[in-house]
Amino acid sequence: MAESAWQLRGDYMESCNCDYLCPCVYTNPQGETTHEHCTAALVFHVAEGRHGAQRLDGLSFALLIRSGRIMADGNWSFAVVVDAAADPAQRAALGAIAAGEAGGTPGAIRAGLVSDFRGTAHAPIRIAADGLRRSVEIPGILSFAIEGVASRNKSGEPFYIDNTAHPAGKRLALARAEHFEMQGFGLDLSLRGHGNNGHFAPFAWAG
């Protein structure tokens, strides 16, 4: 079998404007969103990655999405943010992957669901994880914080939903958002104190 042109492995976190628990995840995603559209941000930190000989370790990127009432119907607006810490070669490589130009999972999203690609920006991406809490800051573009919904079995683990068709992975931790702020690309949204939906999980992609 031929070696993949690129590979990424690391951690992802997400929030969207849907009420907890987002129906897209458990309806594959055929169910209606809880509002007129779904506005979502999926943020990925690459622990280990490469595109050809170009290493991508330690970099991050974000996918910003707005869909209609049923996500599976497509017609998404879609934008990408690539970590400003990347050098020019890394920006080109990671940008091609994230925007779906290099195949793999982002390529399937771009080809099958996106009708309005709004471009790629480069900005610092700051990610923090502490216990069940995850947060991201992309100055002037995105800010959200989520906290995993802890199980009462006292394991310290969150609830999970398993065997999903989510692009980040089949097993996702369930979380609620403390806040969600998105600006730019015509995808503006501001939510505070709504407890809207969130997830986090490891991810591994190749193309």
Secondary structure, 3 states (H helix, E strand, C coil): CCCCCEEEEEEEEEEECCCCCCHHHHCCCCCCCCCCCEEEEEEEEEEEEEECCEECCCCEEEEEEEECCCHHHCCEEEEEEEECCCCHHHHHHHHHHHCCCCCHHHHHHHHHHEEEEEEEEEECCEEEEECCEEEEEECCCEEEEEEECECCCCCCCECEECCCCCCCCCCEEEEEEEEEEECCCCCCEEEECCCCEEEEEEEEEEC
